C-alpha cells in the first residue's frame, strides 16, 4: 500500500492506494492519525478511490482511525470507494458505521 497525507487546519486528508492489508504501512498511518489528533484535527477524510483490496487487518486500521477521531469528538469520512471496496463495506456493514462520500463538498461545514 502507498499513502500520503496533508493536514489543513483541523482536517487530516489521507490518500490510500494499492492493497490495505495492515502491513507496516498500517502502523505508519495510525501514527499520522495520532499526530494529527494531537494537533487538534477533528475531521479525517480518507480517499480510498485507488484501493484495490482491503483485508481484515486493513479494516482494523480503518476502525482504529474511526475510534480515535470519534473519541475526540471528530469524524472520519471514506471518499470515493471503488466498486470492489464498496461491496466489502456493504457486506461487512461498515457502510453503516463510516460516513461514505464522493467529494469533500458533501461534508457539512
N, C-alpha and C positions, 0 to 999 in steps of 0.2 A: 504494500500500500504506500502511496505517496500522499503527502498533505502539505498545505501551507495555511497560514493564519494571519489575521490582522485584527488589531484592537483599535476601535474608534470610539472614543468616549466610553459609554457604558455598554458597548456592543462588541462581542467577540464573533468574528466570522472565520469559519474553518471550511476549507475545501478538501474533500477526500476523493481519491481516485484509486482505481485498482480493486483489490480484494481486502475487505475489512475482516481479518481473521484473528485479531487480537494479538498479533506478534509484538515484538518490541515497540513498534510504532504506536500501538495502543497505549502503552505506558507514557510515551512521549506526548501524545495528545492529552492525556489526563493531566500531565504536568503543566501543559499550556493552559488548560482549563483552571487548574488551581491558581496559577499566577494571575490569570485574568480576573478571577473572583477576588483575589487579594487586592487587585487594582480597581475594585468596585464594579466590575462588569455584571450586568443583570440580564442581558439578553445574549443568547448564543444562537447563531444561525449556522447550521451545518449543511453545506452544499454537497449533496450526495448524488448529483446528476451523473458523475463519472464513476460511481461504484458499480462493479460488475456483480459482486457477490458479498454476502455477509454470513458468517457462521455464528454459532452460539457465543463464542468469545467476543466477536465483534458486536453482537447485540449487548453483551455485558458492558462493553466500553460505552456504547450509546446510553444505556440505562444509568451507568455511573455518572456520566456527564449530566444527564437529566436530574438525577438525585442531587448532585452538588449545586446546580443552579436553583432548583426549587427549594432546597433547604435555606437558601439566602434570599428567597422571595423573587427569584428570577424565572425565566422561561427559556426553553430550548425549542428551536424550530428546525425541522428537517426540510430542506429545499430541493425540489425537483427530483424525486426518486425515479430511477429508471423503472421500466415495466417489471423487470425481474425483482428488483428490490421492493417495489410497491406491493407485489404479490406476497412477498415474505412478510412485510409489515401487516398485511391483512390476515394472513394465515396465523401469525403469532399474536394477533390482536394489538400489536404495538401502535397501529394507526389510531387506536382509541386513547392511547397514553400520550403520544407525541403530537405536537402541532405540525401538520404537514402543509407546506406552502409551495407555490410555484414561482413566487418572486418576493423580494423584500418589501415590495409595495403593499403586500397583504397584511403586514404586521401593523396592529393598531398602535398608533403613536401615543 
